[in-house]
Amino acid sequence: MKKLLLTISLITSIALSAQAFTGTLGVQNVFYNPQTKTWSDQQQTKDDIHIKNKRFIGSGGFSEYYYENGKVAIGPVTNVEFVDNGRLIGVNSHDLKFFQFFYNDDKITSQTLSEEEVQKLYPDYEIVKISQFTNNKITIYKKFFQKKNILLLNDTPLSFYKYTYKPTSVNPSYIKTFITLSHPGKIVFSHYGDDTPEMPALTIYVKNKF
């Protein structure tokens, strides 16, 4: 029985992860093709520019990518990266923001994705912007007996470093921007339960509707 429950839990976890991302999550090796100006997680030609992901203790969970000669290619901008249709996309789980990386003149730069661009990546998610909260609270409605997928997108200067959800079941992923609303109730997103002007707690009230 225990083995059966463990198997079901594992399958559910994999399904949740696959549901949230359109590309290969957490790529370690990335290749840029100068001819097509596209990114891939597999080498396409001998001229591809190869960068490799490394993580270090004390980095705050941020990724760093290095060229084969040891030079830094991408500094600590995002926590998880993936390739989507030739683009290199990164997620900053602390700031609830998405970035696209560009290669130009031997330099890699990043640009924040717009709400419209994020929505195209995740058409099955309803985007809720932080600026839509009033006094750090918001009410979201869902249909009876149906789940609703929400993508929290930060369009403010706030940061949510080491924030977690209560209940934790709404977000089993390392990437904090995705949440699933299953039941009516209250969800609190906070820094160890704190609620201060510097680190305000966000409260989401979930209600059913016909």
VEXRO-530831 format. One line per 10 residues: number of its first residue (from 1); their letters; for each residue z, x, y of N, C-alpha, C, O. Coordinates in nm, 3 decimals. Example, Ala and Ser with C-alpha at 12.3 -4.5 7.8 and 13.67 -1.06 7.14 Angstrom:
2
1 = AS = 0.780 1.319 -0.569 0.780 1.230 -0.450 0.780 1.320 -0.330 0.846 1.424 -0.332 ~ 0.708 1.285 -0.225 0.714 1.367 -0.106 0.787 1.290 0.003 0.804 1.341 0.114
REM end
This chain:
210
1 = MKKLLLTISL = 0.000 0.082 -0.120 0.000 0.000 0.000 0.000 0.087 0.126 -0.072 0.060 0.222 ~ 0.082 0.191 0.122 0.090 0.282 0.238 -0.044 0.349 0.263 -0.087 0.366 0.377 ~ -0.111 0.388 0.151 -0.242 0.454 0.164 -0.344 0.358 0.224 -0.429 0.397 0.304 ~ -0.336 0.229 0.182 -0.428 0.129 0.234 -0.409 0.109 0.383 -0.506 0.103 0.459 ~ -0.284 0.100 0.426 -0.254 0.083 0.568 -0.300 0.203 0.649 -0.351 0.188 0.760 ~ -0.283 0.324 0.594 -0.325 0.446 0.661 -0.476 0.448 0.678 -0.528 0.487 0.782 ~ -0.546 0.405 0.573 -0.693 0.402 0.577 -0.741 0.304 0.682 -0.833 0.334 0.759 ~ -0.681 0.185 0.686 -0.718 0.084 0.785 -0.692 0.135 0.926 -0.774 0.116 1.016 ~ -0.578 0.201 0.945 -0.544 0.258 1.077 -0.645 0.362 1.120 -0.684 0.366 1.236 ~ -0.687 0.448 1.026 -0.783 0.553 1.057 -0.918 0.494 1.095 -0.981 0.538 1.192
11 = ITSIALSAQA = -0.963 0.393 1.018 -1.091 0.330 1.048 -1.087 0.263 1.185 -1.183 0.272 1.262 ~ -0.977 0.197 1.216 -0.961 0.132 1.347 -0.967 0.233 1.459 -1.030 0.209 1.562 ~ -0.899 0.347 1.441 -0.898 0.453 1.543 -1.036 0.507 1.568 -1.075 0.528 1.683 ~ -1.113 0.530 1.459 -1.249 0.582 1.473 -1.337 0.481 1.545 -1.418 0.517 1.630 ~ -1.320 0.353 1.511 -1.400 0.247 1.573 -1.373 0.239 1.722 -1.466 0.222 1.801 ~ -1.247 0.250 1.761 -1.212 0.246 1.902 -1.273 0.363 1.977 -1.323 0.345 2.089 ~ -1.270 0.481 1.918 -1.327 0.599 1.982 -1.478 0.584 1.998 -1.533 0.616 2.103 ~ -1.545 0.536 1.892 -1.690 0.521 1.898 -1.730 0.416 1.999 -1.834 0.428 2.063 ~ -1.647 0.313 2.014 -1.676 0.206 2.106 -1.673 0.253 2.250 -1.746 0.200 2.334 ~ -1.590 0.350 2.278 -1.570 0.391 2.417 -1.675 0.488 2.468 -1.693 0.500 2.590
21 = FTGTLGVQNV = -1.745 0.559 2.380 -1.835 0.663 2.424 -1.974 0.647 2.367 -1.991 0.608 2.251 ~ -2.075 0.678 2.449 -2.214 0.665 2.405 -2.268 0.796 2.349 -2.372 0.795 2.283 ~ -2.202 0.907 2.375 -2.250 1.036 2.328 -2.151 1.102 2.235 -2.054 1.041 2.193 ~ -2.177 1.228 2.204 -2.086 1.304 2.118 -1.965 1.345 2.201 -1.977 1.424 2.295 ~ -1.850 1.294 2.166 -1.729 1.315 2.244 -1.673 1.455 2.223 -1.663 1.502 2.109 ~ -1.636 1.522 2.334 -1.570 1.650 2.324 -1.659 1.761 2.273 -1.620 1.837 2.184 ~ -1.781 1.772 2.328 -1.873 1.877 2.281 -1.815 2.015 2.309 -1.757 2.039 2.415 ~ -1.829 2.106 2.213 -1.780 2.243 2.227 -1.890 2.337 2.274 -1.865 2.428 2.353 ~ -2.011 2.315 2.226 -2.125 2.397 2.266 -2.229 2.310 2.334 -2.270 2.207 2.280 ~ -2.272 2.352 2.452 -2.370 2.276 2.529 -2.485 2.368 2.566 -2.464 2.485 2.597
31 = FYNPQTKTWS = -2.606 2.313 2.561 -2.726 2.392 2.590 -2.807 2.325 2.700 -2.830 2.204 2.697 ~ -2.850 2.406 2.797 -2.934 2.355 2.906 -3.074 2.409 2.889 -3.094 2.530 2.878 ~ -3.171 2.318 2.888 -3.312 2.357 2.874 -3.375 2.365 3.013 -3.393 2.262 3.077 ~ -3.407 2.486 3.061 -3.462 2.501 3.196 -3.598 2.435 3.214 -3.634 2.396 3.325 ~ -3.675 2.422 3.105 -3.808 2.362 3.115 -3.799 2.210 3.136 -3.865 2.155 3.225 ~ -3.718 2.145 3.056 -3.706 1.999 3.066 -3.593 1.956 3.159 -3.582 1.839 3.195 ~ -3.508 2.054 3.199 -3.394 2.028 3.286 -3.300 1.923 3.225 -3.253 1.832 3.293 ~ -3.276 1.940 3.095 -3.188 1.848 3.024 -3.082 1.924 2.947 -3.098 2.041 2.914 ~ -2.973 1.853 2.918 -2.862 1.908 2.840 -2.869 1.855 2.698 -2.921 1.746 2.673 ~ -2.814 1.933 2.605 -2.808 1.891 2.466 -2.688 1.957 2.400 -2.640 2.061 2.444
41 = DQQQTKDDIH = -2.639 1.894 2.292 -2.532 1.958 2.214 -2.589 2.041 2.100 -2.515 2.093 2.017 ~ -2.724 2.052 2.096 -2.793 2.135 1.998 -2.896 2.222 2.070 -2.961 2.176 2.164 ~ -2.910 2.346 2.025 -3.009 2.434 2.087 -3.150 2.383 2.057 -3.183 2.352 1.943 ~ -3.234 2.375 2.162 -3.370 2.326 2.148 -3.473 2.438 2.148 -3.569 2.434 2.071 ~ -3.454 2.539 2.234 -3.547 2.651 2.241 -3.468 2.781 2.255 -3.348 2.779 2.283 ~ -3.537 2.892 2.236 -3.471 3.023 2.248 -3.433 3.054 2.392 -3.351 3.143 2.417 ~ -3.490 2.982 2.487 -3.461 3.005 2.628 -3.347 2.919 2.680 -3.310 2.928 2.797 ~ -3.290 2.835 2.595 -3.180 2.749 2.637 -3.062 2.831 2.686 -3.033 2.938 2.633 ~ -2.995 2.780 2.787 -2.875 2.844 2.841 -2.754 2.784 2.769 -2.732 2.663 2.773 ~ -2.677 2.870 2.704 -2.567 2.826 2.620 -2.434 2.843 2.693 -2.404 2.951 2.744
51 = IKNKRFIGSG = -2.355 2.736 2.698 -2.218 2.747 2.750 -2.123 2.690 2.645 -2.157 2.598 2.572 ~ -2.003 2.747 2.639 -1.908 2.709 2.534 -1.775 2.666 2.596 -1.725 2.726 2.690 ~ -1.721 2.560 2.539 -1.596 2.502 2.586 -1.476 2.580 2.531 -1.469 2.610 2.412 ~ -1.382 2.612 2.621 -1.257 2.676 2.580 -1.142 2.606 2.650 -1.153 2.564 2.766 ~ -1.031 2.594 2.579 -0.911 2.536 2.637 -0.796 2.637 2.630 -0.784 2.713 2.534 ~ -0.715 2.635 2.732 -0.606 2.732 2.739 -0.474 2.661 2.759 -0.468 2.556 2.823 ~ -0.368 2.719 2.705 -0.234 2.665 2.725 -0.201 2.671 2.874 -0.221 2.773 2.940 ~ -0.151 2.560 2.926 -0.116 2.555 3.067 -0.231 2.512 3.157 -0.219 2.514 3.279 ~ -0.344 2.472 3.096 -0.460 2.432 3.177 -0.450 2.286 3.220 -0.536 2.238 3.294 ~ -0.346 2.215 3.175 -0.333 2.075 3.210 -0.427 1.985 3.132 -0.449 1.870 3.168
61 = GFSEYYYENG = -0.482 2.041 3.023 -0.574 1.963 2.942 -0.717 1.963 2.992 -0.801 1.891 2.939 ~ -0.745 2.043 3.094 -0.880 2.051 3.147 -0.967 2.144 3.064 -0.918 2.239 3.003 ~ -1.097 2.115 3.062 -1.193 2.199 2.992 -1.244 2.308 3.084 -1.253 2.291 3.206 ~ -1.278 2.421 3.024 -1.348 2.527 3.096 -1.463 2.573 3.007 -1.446 2.593 2.887 ~ -1.580 2.590 3.066 -1.697 2.635 2.992 -1.738 2.774 3.039 -1.729 2.806 3.158 ~ -1.783 2.856 2.944 -1.819 2.994 2.974 -1.959 3.026 2.923 -2.001 2.978 2.818 ~ -2.030 3.109 3.002 -2.158 3.161 2.956 -2.133 3.261 2.843 -2.019 3.302 2.820 ~ -2.239 3.299 2.775 -2.225 3.394 2.665 -2.176 3.531 2.712 -2.120 3.607 2.633 ~ -2.196 3.564 2.841 -2.148 3.692 2.893 -2.002 3.687 2.938 -1.950 3.785 2.992 ~ -1.937 3.573 2.918 -1.796 3.560 2.951 -1.770 3.506 3.090 -1.654 3.484 3.127
71 = KVAIGPVTNV = -1.873 3.485 3.169 -1.857 3.434 3.305 -1.831 3.283 3.301 -1.888 3.211 3.219 ~ -1.743 3.237 3.393 -1.712 3.094 3.399 -1.834 3.015 3.444 -1.897 3.047 3.545 ~ -1.867 2.912 3.366 -1.979 2.825 3.400 -1.930 2.696 3.467 -1.984 2.653 3.569 ~ -1.826 2.636 3.409 -1.767 2.514 3.463 -1.616 2.532 3.465 -1.554 2.558 3.362 ~ -1.558 2.519 3.582 -1.413 2.532 3.595 -1.341 2.404 3.554 -1.404 2.314 3.499 ~ -1.212 2.396 3.580 -1.134 2.278 3.539 -1.164 2.155 3.625 -1.099 2.132 3.727 ~ -1.263 2.078 3.581 -1.303 1.957 3.654 -1.273 1.832 3.572 -1.224 1.732 3.625 ~ -1.304 1.838 3.442 -1.288 1.722 3.356 -1.211 1.757 3.229 -1.191 1.875 3.198 ~ -1.168 1.654 3.157 -1.090 1.673 3.035 -1.174 1.663 2.909 -1.149 1.732 2.810 ~ -1.273 1.575 2.913 -1.361 1.552 2.798 -1.504 1.541 2.847 -1.530 1.478 2.949
81 = EFVDNGRLIG = -1.597 1.603 2.774 -1.736 1.604 2.813 -1.822 1.551 2.699 -1.784 1.561 2.582 ~ -1.938 1.494 2.733 -2.032 1.450 2.631 -2.172 1.450 2.691 -2.191 1.442 2.812 ~ -2.270 1.458 2.601 -2.410 1.457 2.642 -2.466 1.317 2.622 -2.450 1.258 2.516 ~ -2.531 1.265 2.725 -2.588 1.131 2.718 -2.728 1.133 2.777 -2.746 1.152 2.897 ~ -2.828 1.113 2.691 -2.968 1.108 2.735 -3.006 1.228 2.823 -3.069 1.213 2.928 ~ -2.968 1.346 2.778 -3.005 1.467 2.848 -2.916 1.503 2.965 -2.941 1.602 3.034 ~ -2.814 1.424 2.988 -2.720 1.452 3.097 -2.587 1.500 3.040 -2.545 1.457 2.933 ~ -2.521 1.589 3.113 -2.387 1.633 3.075 -2.288 1.557 3.161 -2.283 1.574 3.283 ~ -2.207 1.474 3.095 -2.112 1.388 3.163 -1.971 1.432 3.128 -1.944 1.474 3.016 ~ -1.881 1.425 3.225 -1.741 1.458 3.201 -1.650 1.349 3.253 -1.683 1.278 3.348
91 = VNSHDLKFFQ = -1.534 1.335 3.189 -1.434 1.236 3.230 -1.308 1.309 3.273 -1.255 1.393 3.199 ~ -1.260 1.277 3.392 -1.131 1.327 3.438 -1.029 1.217 3.410 -1.019 1.120 3.484 ~ -0.954 1.235 3.301 -0.860 1.132 3.258 -0.741 1.119 3.352 -0.676 1.014 3.356 ~ -0.713 1.224 3.430 -0.602 1.219 3.524 -0.639 1.138 3.649 -0.555 1.067 3.704 ~ -0.762 1.150 3.691 -0.807 1.082 3.813 -0.886 0.955 3.786 -0.923 0.884 3.879 ~ -0.913 0.926 3.657 -0.990 0.807 3.618 -1.128 0.808 3.684 -1.173 0.707 3.739 ~ -1.194 0.923 3.677 -1.326 0.938 3.738 -1.423 1.004 3.641 -1.382 1.075 3.549 ~ -1.551 0.979 3.664 -1.658 1.035 3.581 -1.745 1.127 3.665 -1.768 1.103 3.784 ~ -1.793 1.234 3.602 -1.874 1.333 3.672 -1.999 1.365 3.593 -2.001 1.358 3.470 ~ -2.105 1.402 3.666 -2.225 1.455 3.603 -2.243 1.599 3.648 -2.223 1.631 3.765
101 = FFYNDDKITS = -2.280 1.686 3.553 -2.298 1.827 3.584 -2.446 1.861 3.598 -2.531 1.815 3.521 ~ -2.475 1.945 3.699 -2.612 1.985 3.728 -2.623 2.137 3.725 -2.533 2.208 3.771 ~ -2.733 2.185 3.669 -2.760 2.330 3.667 -2.868 2.360 3.770 -2.976 2.300 3.767 ~ -2.840 2.453 3.862 -2.936 2.487 3.966 -2.910 2.630 4.015 -2.800 2.662 4.059 ~ -3.014 2.714 4.007 -3.004 2.852 4.056 -2.886 2.926 3.995 -2.806 2.987 4.066 ~ -2.875 2.920 3.862 -2.770 2.990 3.788 -2.629 2.942 3.822 -2.532 3.014 3.800 ~ -2.620 2.822 3.876 -2.489 2.767 3.913 -2.480 2.623 3.864 -2.576 2.547 3.874 ~ -2.363 2.586 3.810 -2.341 2.450 3.764 -2.247 2.380 3.861 -2.136 2.427 3.888 ~ -2.292 2.267 3.914 -2.212 2.188 4.007 -2.186 2.050 3.946 -2.251 2.010 3.849 ~ -2.091 1.979 4.004 -2.058 1.846 3.954 -2.067 1.744 4.067 -2.049 1.775 4.185
111 = QTLSEEEVQK = -2.096 1.621 4.025 -2.105 1.511 4.121 -2.042 1.387 4.060 -2.065 1.354 3.944 ~ -1.960 1.318 4.140 -1.893 1.198 4.091 -1.994 1.087 4.066 -2.081 1.062 4.149 ~ -1.983 1.022 3.951 -2.072 0.910 3.921 -2.029 0.787 3.999 -1.910 0.762 4.018 ~ -2.127 0.711 4.044 -2.100 0.588 4.117 -2.057 0.479 4.019 -2.070 0.494 3.897 ~ -2.007 0.370 4.073 -1.968 0.256 3.990 -2.087 0.205 3.909 -2.072 0.172 3.791 ~ -2.204 0.200 3.973 -2.323 0.151 3.904 -2.363 0.243 3.788 -2.403 0.195 3.682 ~ -2.350 0.374 3.808 -2.385 0.469 3.703 -2.287 0.460 3.585 -2.328 0.470 3.470 ~ -2.159 0.441 3.616 -2.059 0.428 3.510 -2.083 0.298 3.432 -2.070 0.295 3.309 ~ -2.118 0.192 3.504 -2.143 0.064 3.437 -2.260 0.073 3.340 -2.258 0.010 3.234 ~ -2.363 0.151 3.376 -2.477 0.169 3.286 -2.435 0.244 3.159 -2.488 0.218 3.051
121 = LYPDYEIVKI = -2.339 0.335 3.172 -2.290 0.407 3.055 -2.212 0.315 2.962 -2.219 0.329 2.840 ~ -2.138 0.220 3.021 -2.050 0.134 2.943 -2.074 -0.012 2.979 -1.990 -0.074 3.045 ~ -2.187 -0.067 2.936 -2.220 -0.206 2.972 -2.125 -0.310 2.911 -2.119 -0.423 2.959 ~ -2.052 -0.273 2.806 -1.961 -0.368 2.741 -1.822 -0.369 2.803 -1.733 -0.438 2.755 ~ -1.805 -0.292 2.909 -1.675 -0.284 2.976 -1.683 -0.346 3.116 -1.782 -0.327 3.188 ~ -1.580 -0.419 3.152 -1.571 -0.470 3.289 -1.498 -0.366 3.374 -1.386 -0.327 3.344 ~ -1.563 -0.322 3.480 -1.503 -0.220 3.566 -1.404 -0.285 3.662 -1.435 -0.383 3.729 ~ -1.284 -0.228 3.666 -1.182 -0.269 3.762 -1.147 -0.147 3.844 -1.097 -0.047 3.792 ~ -1.173 -0.155 3.974 -1.147 -0.043 4.063 -1.002 -0.044 4.111 -0.942 -0.151 4.128 ~ -0.948 0.074 4.131 -0.809 0.085 4.177 -0.792 0.017 4.313 -0.685 -0.038 4.341
131 = SQFTNNKITI = -0.895 0.020 4.397 -0.886 -0.042 4.528 -0.874 -0.195 4.519 -0.841 -0.260 4.618 ~ -0.902 -0.252 4.402 -0.891 -0.397 4.385 -0.747 -0.441 4.362 -0.716 -0.560 4.370 ~ -0.658 -0.346 4.333 -0.517 -0.380 4.317 -0.456 -0.414 4.454 -0.487 -0.350 4.555 ~ -0.371 -0.515 4.456 -0.298 -0.551 4.578 -0.151 -0.521 4.556 -0.087 -0.575 4.466 ~ -0.097 -0.433 4.641 0.040 -0.386 4.622 0.059 -0.332 4.480 0.163 -0.352 4.418 ~ -0.045 -0.262 4.432 -0.045 -0.198 4.300 -0.037 -0.297 4.184 0.007 -0.263 4.075 ~ -0.079 -0.421 4.210 -0.079 -0.523 4.106 -0.213 -0.595 4.105 -0.279 -0.608 4.207 ~ -0.252 -0.641 3.984 -0.375 -0.718 3.971 -0.361 -0.813 3.852 -0.293 -0.784 3.754 ~ -0.428 -0.929 3.863 -0.430 -1.024 3.753 -0.572 -1.030 3.697 -0.668 -1.046 3.772 ~ -0.583 -1.017 3.565 -0.713 -1.021 3.498 -0.711 -1.133 3.395 -0.616 -1.148 3.318
141 = YKKFFQKKNI = -0.817 -1.212 3.394 -0.826 -1.324 3.302 -0.920 -1.292 3.186 -1.022 -1.225 3.202 ~ -0.882 -1.341 3.069 -0.966 -1.327 2.951 -0.971 -1.460 2.877 -0.886 -1.546 2.900 ~ -1.069 -1.477 2.790 -1.082 -1.600 2.714 -0.979 -1.605 2.601 -0.940 -1.501 2.547 ~ -0.937 -1.725 2.565 -0.844 -1.743 2.454 -0.900 -1.681 2.326 -1.018 -1.695 2.296 ~ -0.812 -1.613 2.253 -0.844 -1.557 2.121 -0.956 -1.453 2.126 -1.017 -1.423 2.024 ~ -0.984 -1.399 2.243 -1.087 -1.295 2.255 -1.030 -1.173 2.327 -0.947 -1.183 2.417 ~ -1.079 -1.057 2.284 -1.039 -0.934 2.351 -1.131 -0.907 2.469 -1.245 -0.955 2.474 ~ -1.082 -0.830 2.564 -1.162 -0.794 2.681 -1.147 -0.646 2.707 -1.035 -0.595 2.717 ~ -1.259 -0.576 2.717 -1.256 -0.431 2.743 -1.264 -0.405 2.892 -1.353 -0.455 2.961 ~ -1.171 -0.325 2.941 -1.162 -0.293 3.083 -1.178 -0.143 3.103 -1.126 -0.063 3.025
151 = LLLNDTPLSF = -1.248 -0.106 3.207 -1.262 0.034 3.244 -1.202 0.052 3.384 -1.258 0.004 3.482 ~ -1.089 0.119 3.392 -1.027 0.147 3.523 -1.101 0.262 3.589 -1.111 0.371 3.533 ~ -1.151 0.238 3.709 -1.227 0.339 3.783 -1.157 0.364 3.915 -1.135 0.272 3.994 ~ -1.125 0.488 3.940 -1.049 0.525 4.059 -1.143 0.552 4.177 -1.222 0.646 4.174 ~ -1.133 0.470 4.279 -1.211 0.489 4.402 -1.118 0.515 4.521 -1.150 0.481 4.635 ~ -1.002 0.575 4.491 -0.902 0.607 4.594 -0.863 0.755 4.581 -0.904 0.821 4.486 ~ -0.785 0.807 4.677 -0.738 0.947 4.666 -0.626 0.966 4.565 -0.585 1.080 4.541 ~ -0.575 0.860 4.505 -0.464 0.870 4.411 -0.503 0.947 4.286 -0.619 0.948 4.245 ~ -0.403 1.012 4.226 -0.420 1.077 4.097 -0.318 1.018 4.000 -0.210 0.975 4.041 ~ -0.353 1.017 3.871 -0.266 0.954 3.772 -0.233 1.054 3.662 -0.245 1.022 3.543
161 = YKYTYKPTSV = -0.193 1.172 3.702 -0.162 1.280 3.608 -0.042 1.242 3.522 0.064 1.205 3.573 ~ -0.061 1.250 3.391 0.042 1.220 3.292 0.092 1.076 3.300 0.207 1.047 3.265 ~ 0.008 0.987 3.344 0.038 0.844 3.340 0.015 0.792 3.198 -0.073 0.841 3.127 ~ 0.093 0.694 3.157 0.074 0.630 3.027 0.090 0.479 3.041 0.143 0.429 3.140 ~ 0.040 0.408 2.938 0.046 0.263 2.939 0.164 0.210 2.858 0.205 0.270 2.759 ~ 0.216 0.100 2.903 0.318 0.027 2.827 0.275 -0.120 2.827 0.273 -0.182 2.934 ~ 0.242 -0.177 2.713 0.248 -0.119 2.578 0.138 -0.018 2.552 0.029 -0.027 2.609 ~ 0.166 0.078 2.467 0.071 0.185 2.437 -0.050 0.135 2.359 -0.154 0.202 2.357 ~ -0.039 0.019 2.296 -0.147 -0.032 2.213 -0.274 -0.064 2.292 -0.382 -0.074 2.233 ~ -0.262 -0.082 2.423 -0.381 -0.117 2.502 -0.473 0.002 2.519 -0.590 -0.014 2.554
171 = NPSYIKTFIT = -0.420 0.122 2.496 -0.502 0.243 2.511 -0.459 0.347 2.409 -0.369 0.427 2.438 ~ -0.521 0.348 2.291 -0.487 0.448 2.189 -0.561 0.579 2.211 -0.541 0.674 2.135 ~ -0.644 0.586 2.313 -0.729 0.703 2.337 -0.665 0.801 2.433 -0.577 0.766 2.512 ~ -0.711 0.927 2.424 -0.667 1.029 2.520 -0.724 1.001 2.659 -0.666 1.041 2.760 ~ -0.838 0.932 2.663 -0.902 0.901 2.790 -0.842 0.772 2.845 -0.862 0.666 2.787 ~ -0.770 0.780 2.955 -0.687 0.671 3.003 -0.764 0.565 3.081 -0.706 0.463 3.120 ~ -0.891 0.587 3.105 -0.966 0.491 3.185 -1.003 0.365 3.107 -1.036 0.263 3.167 ~ -0.999 0.371 2.971 -1.036 0.257 2.888 -0.914 0.181 2.837 -0.822 0.242 2.783 ~ -0.913 0.050 2.856 -0.805 -0.031 2.799 -0.864 -0.158 2.738 -0.969 -0.207 2.780 ~ -0.794 -0.211 2.639 -0.836 -0.334 2.571 -0.729 -0.440 2.590 -0.612 -0.419 2.555
181 = LSHPGKIVFS = -0.768 -0.554 2.645 -0.676 -0.665 2.666 -0.689 -0.761 2.549 -0.793 -0.824 2.530 ~ -0.582 -0.772 2.470 -0.585 -0.856 2.350 -0.504 -0.983 2.368 -0.539 -1.089 2.315 ~ -0.394 -0.973 2.443 -0.303 -1.085 2.455 -0.259 -1.101 2.601 -0.262 -1.004 2.677 ~ -0.219 -1.223 2.640 -0.161 -1.239 2.774 -0.029 -1.165 2.784 0.043 -1.151 2.685 ~ 0.002 -1.118 2.902 0.126 -1.043 2.922 0.114 -0.947 3.037 0.030 -0.963 3.125 ~ 0.199 -0.845 3.036 0.204 -0.748 3.145 0.181 -0.607 3.091 0.238 -0.568 2.990 ~ 0.096 -0.533 3.161 0.069 -0.393 3.127 0.110 -0.307 3.245 0.072 -0.335 3.359 ~ 0.189 -0.204 3.218 0.233 -0.113 3.324 0.177 0.025 3.298 0.192 0.081 3.189 ~ 0.113 0.079 3.398 0.054 0.214 3.392 0.133 0.301 3.489 0.122 0.285 3.610 ~ 0.214 0.393 3.435 0.307 0.465 3.522 0.329 0.609 3.475 0.290 0.646 3.364
191 = HYGDDTPEMP = 0.392 0.687 3.561 0.429 0.824 3.531 0.573 0.824 3.481 0.668 0.832 3.558 ~ 0.587 0.816 3.349 0.719 0.813 3.284 0.807 0.701 3.339 0.929 0.717 3.350 ~ 0.746 0.589 3.372 0.823 0.475 3.421 0.855 0.479 3.569 0.917 0.387 3.620 ~ 0.814 0.584 3.638 0.842 0.595 3.782 0.758 0.497 3.862 0.652 0.453 3.818 ~ 0.807 0.463 3.980 0.732 0.380 4.073 0.771 0.421 4.214 0.862 0.364 4.274 ~ 0.701 0.521 4.266 0.730 0.577 4.398 0.602 0.576 4.481 0.493 0.558 4.427 ~ 0.614 0.595 4.614 0.493 0.601 4.697 0.398 0.712 4.653 0.276 0.698 4.663 ~ 0.455 0.823 4.606 0.372 0.935 4.561 0.310 0.907 4.425 0.196 0.947 4.399 ~ 0.383 0.840 4.339 0.335 0.808 4.205 0.363 0.660 4.175 0.454 0.627 4.100 ~ 0.282 0.573 4.235 0.308 0.430 4.216 0.271 0.382 4.077 0.172 0.428 4.019
201 = ALTIYVKNKF = 0.349 0.292 4.024 0.316 0.228 3.897 0.214 0.117 3.923 0.226 0.044 4.021 ~ 0.115 0.106 3.836 0.017 -0.001 3.845 0.052 -0.108 3.742 0.081 -0.077 3.626 ~ 0.048 -0.233 3.785 0.081 -0.343 3.696 -0.039 -0.435 3.681 -0.097 -0.480 3.779 ~ -0.076 -0.461 3.555 -0.187 -0.551 3.524 -0.131 -0.673 3.452 -0.072 -0.661 3.345 ~ -0.149 -0.791 3.511 -0.109 -0.916 3.447 -0.231 -0.974 3.378 -0.336 -0.993 3.439 ~ -0.216 -1.002 3.249 -0.326 -1.056 3.169 -0.297 -1.203 3.141 -0.191 -1.238 3.090 ~ -0.394 -1.288 3.176 -0.378 -1.432 3.153 -0.500 -1.487 3.081 -0.612 -1.440 3.099 ~ -0.474 -1.588 2.997 -0.583 -1.654 2.926 -0.647 -1.761 3.015 -0.584 -1.817 3.104 ~ -0.775 -1.786 2.987 -0.845 -1.896 3.055 -0.943 -1.959 2.956 -0.984 -1.896 2.858 ~ -0.978 -2.084 2.983 -1.073 -2.153 2.897 -1.215 -2.105 2.927 -1.311 -2.151 2.865
REM end
